[in-house]
Amino acid sequence: MATLEPWVLELLACPACKSPLRAAGDAEELGCTNDACGLVYPVRDGVPVLLVDEARRP
């Protein structure tokens, strides 16, 4: 899997709480940096899926 470019991560925010996202694990997921929210979003074929319905709780 290709990793996301750092500049892409700077642009992305959690759709639920608007906090920044960080690469989680081997960059197949993006995790919300807000501990109160904490949603984890999948990355499929190099494309972040930033839908709250597709996110999971850690």
Buried (B, 14 or more C-beta within 10 A) or exposed (E): EEEBEEEEBEEBBBBBBEBBBEBBEEBEBBBBBBEEBBBBBBBEEEEBBBEEEEBEEE
